[in-house]
Amino acid sequence: MLAALMAGRLAAWPFDPQLETGELLAWLRYEGVVALVDTRLREGVSDVPEPVRRAVADAARGEVARMLIRQAEARRVLARLEGAGLPVLLLKGSALAYWAWPLPHLRDCADVDLLFADRAAALAAAAALVPEGYARRQHFGDDATREFLCLRHLPNGSRLEMDMHWDLSANPLFWGRLGFDELLAASIPLPALHPGARGLGPLHALLHACLHRISDLSSGGGDQLKWLYDLHLLALALDEPAWQALPALAARHGLAGVCLDGLQTAAGLFTTPLPQAPLAELHQAAGREMVDTRRLRSWSYFQQQNLRALPDWGARLRWLWQRLRPSGHYREDVGVSGGALLQDRASRLLRRLRG
C-alpha cells in the first residue's frame, strides 16, 4: 500500500485511521520516503487523518533542511576536487536525486557517495578536503573494502559524511566489474548540483542500483523502498535503445542475474512497465552465470562467494581478519572497546553461520 501511495496510484489514505503517528513516521524514515509521501499527500490524497498530515509535513521539512545542508556541502566539496584536478563521479542517491527523481529533496540520502579512479585518487581527494574541515576515517583495512569515510563535524552537533569509493562494490565478489574509465566515458552532467558534477549514465546507474541492493540484502538490510523506487524511476528513464543494450552490458559484467532480480522486485511493488524481450535476454544470461543470484540473499552463501573471488588464502585470511576486527576509527565512532567489539562480531558470525 505504501508503494502504491508513493507511485501516485492511490486517491485515498490506505492505512487504518488508528495507526499510531509515531510508528508511521519511524516506518517512513526507515524506508527513506518521508518527503515523497508528504508530496503525495499534498497532491490530494483524501481521508488522511489531520495529525498524520501535520506530522509527515513537519518531518518532511526537516528532511528538506538536511538535504539543503548536504547539497551546499556537496557543491563546496566538488569545487575543491575540481580545483585539485581529481575526476570524480557521484553515486546512488547523491546523483539520482538530480536527474531521476522529480525533485532533489524527495530522495533521502544519509551521506554523499563519491567514486574515484583508484585508492590513490581517493586519498588525494581526502587530503584536498582537510582544509574544508574533513578527517579521514578508515573503518576497515584496505584488504576488506574499497572505500573509506571523510567526516566533518558541524557546530550544531550534526555531521557530514563523504563516502570515498574506488570501486562500485565493497564486496570482493563484485570488485572490478565496471572500470572507472568506462563509467566516466558514459557519465552524465548534473548541472543542478554543480557545473562540473557528473553521475553514472542511466544504464550504469541501473546496474549499480541493482548491485547495491543485492549486497545490502545479503547483510540483512532488507529492501528499502527508496532503493526500489530508484530502480522504478531508472527503468522508466530507459528508452528503447537503452533497453536493447542493457542485457549485453549486464551479461558482459556478470550482473545479469543481479539486474533481473532488482528490476522484477521493483516492478512487483510499483507495477513498473518492463519490456519482455530484454527481460528474457537477462534471464538467459543469468542462467549462464556462475553465481546463483537467488542465493545471494543468504549471508553465508554471499560470504562464500566473496572468499572464492579473492585470489589466494593469504588474501582471504586478511579479508576475514579485517572484517572481524575493524579499525580504531570504527571503535571510536560506535563507542565500544576493541575486546567488546571483537566479541560482538564473533557472536554475530556464529549466529549467521547457524542460519
Stockholm file with secondary structure:
# STOCKHOLM 1.0

chainA/1-355         MLAALMAGRLAAWPFDPQLETGELLAWLRYEGVVALVDTRLREGVSDVPEPVRRAVADAARGEVARMLIRQAEARRVLARLEGAGLPVLLLKGSALAYWAWPLPHLRDCADVDLLFADRAAALAAAAALVPEGYARRQHFGDDATREFLCLRHLPNGSRLEMDMHWDLSANPLFWGRLGFDELLAASIPLPALHPGARGLGPLHALLHACLHRISDLSSGGGDQLKWLYDLHLLALALDEPAWQALPALAARHGLAGVCLDGLQTAAGLFTTPLPQAPLAELHQAAGREMVDTRRLRSWSYFQQQNLRALPDWGARLRWLWQRLRPSGHYREDVGVSGGALLQDRASRLLRRLRG
#=GR chainA/1-355 SS CHHHHHTTCCSBCCSCTTSCHHHHHHHHHHHTCHHHHHHHHHTTCBSCCHHHHHHHHHHHHHHHHHHHHHHHHHHHHHHHHHHTTCCCEECTHHHHTTTTSSSGGGSCCSSEEEECSSHHHHHHHHHHHGGGTCEEECCSCTTTCSEEEEEEECTTSCEEEEEEESSSCSSGGGTTSSCHHHHHHTCEECTTTCTTCEECCHHHHHHHHHHHHHHHHHTTCCCCHHHHHHHHHHHHHCCHHHHHHHHHHHHHTTCHHHHHHHHHHHHHHHCCCCCHHHHHHHHHHHHTSSSCGGGGGSHHHHHHHHHHHSSSHHHHHHHHHHHHSCCHHHHHHHTCCHHHHHHHHHHHHHHHHTC
#=GC SS_cons         CHHHHHTTCCSBCCSCTTSCHHHHHHHHHHHTCHHHHHHHHHTTCBSCCHHHHHHHHHHHHHHHHHHHHHHHHHHHHHHHHHHTTCCCEECTHHHHTTTTSSSGGGSCCSSEEEECSSHHHHHHHHHHHGGGTCEEECCSCTTTCSEEEEEEECTTSCEEEEEEESSSCSSGGGTTSSCHHHHHHTCEECTTTCTTCEECCHHHHHHHHHHHHHHHHHTTCCCCHHHHHHHHHHHHHCCHHHHHHHHHHHHHTTCHHHHHHHHHHHHHHHCCCCCHHHHHHHHHHHHTSSSCGGGGGSHHHHHHHHHHHSSSHHHHHHHHHHHHSCCHHHHHHHTCCHHHHHHHHHHHHHHHHTC
//
